[in-house]
């Protein structure tokens, strides 16, 4: 079984890399709010950050979709 198809591993990624740093708010949540606000002032590193912290969530959504009948 591939590691990206392992529920436990993907969930661990979401709870660690997907949310880190946790204080004052999860990093991905701050980036999503920034994008929804028009992404004013976002640079290439900020977009890379969105991809890095968002990838575990994409894997989780993919696994959920694959479980649908």
DAHU-V825183 format. One record per backbone hydrogen bond with DSSP energy under -0.5 kcal/mol. NH is the residue of the N-H (numbers start at 1). CO is the residue of the C=O. Records with the same first field share a line. If there is no record, write none. Layout:
NH->CO / CO
This chain:
5->2
6->3
7->5
10->6
11->7
12->8
13->9
14->10
15->11
16->12
18->13
19->16
20->16
27->19 / 21
30->26
31->27
32->28
33->29
34->30
35->31
36->32
37->33
38->35
39->34
42->39
46->43
47->43
48->44
49->45
50->46
51->47
52->48
53->49
54->50
55->51
58->54
59->55
60->56
61->57
62->58
63->59
64->60
65->61
66->62
67->63
68->64 / 65
